[in-house]
């Protein structure tokens, strides 16, 4: 699940990566957080798509 703490940590690691670089442990943590984040986004998109219903035009 995506929460503000997850987003904050992802952003913190991204900023650090751009400035001073990441340690191996931080790099692994970042990859894990990205997987969690992307999995949650994909789940939300699938849920939205499963709720779409097509209706025929009744002219």
Secondary structure, 3 states (H helix, E strand, C coil): CCCHHHHHHHHHHHHHHHHCCCCHHHHHHHHHHHHHHHHHHHHHHHHHHHCCCCCCCCC
